[in-house]
Amino acid sequence: MKYLIFNLKSKLNYQDLESYYKPLVTYQKDIVIVPSYLYLNYFLEKGFTVGAQDVSKFPKGNFTGEVNAEALKSIGCEFVLIGHYERRKYFKEKKEDLISKIKEALSQNLKIILCLSENKSKYNFKIIKKQIDEIFSQLSIDDLKQIILAYEPSFLIGQSSLIDIKKVSNIINNLNAYVLNKYYLQLDIIYGGSVNLNNFEKLKQLPVSGFLIGEVSTQLDEVLTLLEKAKQ
């Protein structure tokens, strides 16, 4: 499995970190940790590959409160999430914001994890295709090679028992075929959306390069069990 990406969201505090990271050291070559900005250096110093949960759409400058791509690159960050469902929902990010953020991340050679979701519409590839075209049309082929696509159907968040593997596989296969036929690229595609111990064996059947794991990421016992299952 090429990618196991753990999005810690805004949950762990500093006191949680030591008990969290130590059991994961054995697996650090196999995973990407995506903590809040505050803890990027913490995990980097422990030898983990890290990604940022977001990036500013602005370059470095007088933008108080923003964390720009150059700053992320300078500390050794390799990946950045862009377009996550929660950013779109709670921060009202639009395609223009995402394109600006992608271009900033690309300027620093950060690897982009571009999240795609239909929101409330279930298994609707037309919406996914529209999101792809709106963004890809603004980028060069070389730019696109820096992107990992993450399909995260938001309507399945918290509804893990309702995942329809055939329909998810169909979306992913359509996505792969569409990008290959229109943009002549074979990009890595990962899945995110209620990945947990109960459905992981089933999700391993998907034609993906890995998983973007959210809610489970801060539950250490489940993370360790999931990592062992990923090896099987």
Rosetta blueprint (number, residue, H / E / L):
1 M L
2 K L
3 Y E
4 L E
5 I E
6 F E
7 N E
8 L L
9 K L
10 S L
11 K L
12 L L
13 N L
14 Y H
15 Q H
16 D H
17 L H
18 E H
19 S H
20 Y H
21 Y H
22 K H
23 P H
24 L H
25 V H
26 T H
27 Y H
28 Q L
29 K L
30 D L
31 I L
32 V E
33 I E
34 V E
35 P L
36 S L
37 Y H
38 L H
39 Y H
40 L H
41 N H
42 Y H
43 F H
44 L H
45 E H
46 K L
47 G L
48 F L
49 T E
50 V E
51 G E
52 A E
53 Q L
54 D L
55 V L
56 S L
57 K L
58 F L
59 P L
60 K L
61 G L
62 N L
63 F L
64 T L
65 G L
66 E L
67 V L
68 N L
69 A H
70 E H
71 A H
72 L H
73 K H
74 S H
75 I H
76 G L
77 C L
78 E L
79 F E
80 V E
81 L E
82 I E
83 G L
84 H L
85 Y H
86 E H
87 R H
88 R H
89 K H
90 Y H
91 F L
92 K L
93 E L
94 K L
95 K H
96 E H
97 D H
98 L H
99 I H
100 S H
101 K H
102 I H
103 K H
104 E H
105 A H
106 L H
107 S H
108 Q L
109 N L
110 L L
111 K E
112 I E
113 I E
114 L E
115 C E
116 L E
117 S L
118 E L
119 N L
120 K L
121 S L
122 K L
123 Y L
124 N L
125 F H
126 K H
127 I H
128 I H
129 K H
130 K H
131 Q H
132 I H
133 D H
134 E H
135 I H
136 F H
137 S L
138 Q L
139 L L
140 S L
141 I H
142 D H
143 D H
144 L H
145 K L
146 Q L
147 I E
148 I E
149 L E
150 A E
151 Y E
152 E L
153 P L
154 S H
155 F H
156 L H
157 I L
158 G L
159 Q L
160 S H
161 S H
162 L H
163 I L
164 D L
165 I H
166 K H
167 K H
168 V H
169 S H
170 N H
171 I H
172 I H
173 N H
174 N H
175 L H
176 N H
177 A H
178 Y H
179 V H
180 L H
181 N H
182 K H
183 Y H
184 Y L
185 L L
186 Q L
187 L L
188 D L
189 I E
190 I E
191 Y E
192 G E
193 G L
194 S L
195 V L
196 N L
197 L L
198 N L
199 N L
200 F H
201 E H
202 K H
203 L H
204 K L
205 Q L
206 L L
207 P L
208 V L
209 S L
210 G E
211 F E
212 L E
213 I E
214 G L
215 E H
216 V H
217 S H
218 T H
219 Q L
220 L H
221 D H
222 E H
223 V H
224 L H
225 T H
226 L H
227 L H
228 E H
229 K H
230 A H
231 K H
232 Q L
